[in-house]
Amino acid sequence: MFRKLAAECFGTFWLVFGGCGSAVLAAGFPELGIGFAGVALAFGLTVLTMAFAVGHISGGHFNPAVTIGLWAGGRFPAKEVVGYVIAQVVGGIVAAALLYLIASGKTGFDAAAAVLLLTVMASIHQAVIPCFPRW
C-alpha cells in the first residue's frame, strides 16, 4: 500500500508543480509566450508522464475527485480512498509550497530559478521518464 500512496503523492506533486507552475510562469511572464495552449500542454503532459511512470503502481488517479468518483462508481475499494486522498493532498500542498517559494521572489527562489526548474522538468519529461515507463 505504501508504494501506491507514494506513487499518488509523487504523481500529484508532479501534476501541480508542472501544470500550475506553467500557469504561474504564463501569467507572470507573458513575454515567454507560454499562453493557454502551453499551460494546457503542461497539464496534459504531466498527467501523461505520470500515468506512464507510476500509473501501473497506483492506477494513476492524481486527483482526489478521480479517486472519489471511482469509489462512487464501484471501481475502487473504500478502504483505500482515505489513504489515496491524503497522499494526493500532501503531494499537491508540497508542490504548491515549492511554487510559492519560487514565485514569491524570496532569496534564493526567483523567476530565473523557476525557468531553470521547469526546463529541467521538461528535459525529464522528454528524455528520462519515457525510457523507464515501469518504475
Secondary structure, DSSP 4 states (H G I P E B T S, - for coil): -HHHHHHHHHHHHHHIIIIIHHHHHHHH-GGG--HHHHHHHHHHHHHHHHHHHHHHHH-S--SHHHHHHHHHTTSS-HHHHHHHHHHHHHHHHHHHHHHHHHHTT-TT--HHHHHHHHHHHHHIIIIIGGG-TT-
